[in-house]
């Protein structure tokens, strides 16, 4: 498997977007069977696929204590890059700044639990690689009596990730609550899922909504303090985004993913992480 470098992500000043970044030193390597240089792909760095990612979305994509990127999406990215014959470098970006970073050409692709939505497809081409959905989680005590993504959210406090679908769904539900004559949802936004988890456990927010995979992962890691309620909603595809107009890179990513599926690597990765239900190849 490819080794990784996490690079410092600088703000895209021309877009006036604050992009959160951190730096970790490391090495890169690949034993891929592809062309190797990527000269015709318009890469930020020749021979390297630079990936923008929010590395705080376990179990999809996150870091170990030493800063090494891990997760099901990291392994899918590794496998694709090996097919392309390239090295890989991750740039850590706040989720809300991912599209802006891609547009500013700070990276070649986004692989970061990014849902494929019409507004995003206006600026990026996608290679779908996972199925996903959104889920609601509460504290063990659940004082507000929340039962899922339903009217039990009306009048409670909830937290979402800035720019993420979970936050959008909360906003839509809040409007629906008011339409029904109920109190709106008191919504708070954060860039860090771990902060949302702690706020819910501490009783500072009644609920947290984000990807079903993420809230489910935190439930397994919280020793019963954090509990998923209800069923996942809003089934949607996750994909690798490349800047619209770079047809060569999009085609290369598409071909690489097809190769990972065909040789069985994709199925092996999903089985390792318990992600069989997210299999997009057999959907």
Beta strands, then each sheet from edge to edge (+ up, - down):
strand 1: 5-7
strand 2: 48-53
strand 3: 62-63
strand 4: 69-70
strand 5: 87-92
strand 6: 109-110
strand 7: 124-139
strand 8: 157-161
strand 9: 186-190
strand 10: 207-211
strand 11: 226-243
sheet 1: 1+ 5+ 2+ 6+ 11- 7+ 10- 8- 9-
sheet 2: 3+ 4-
end
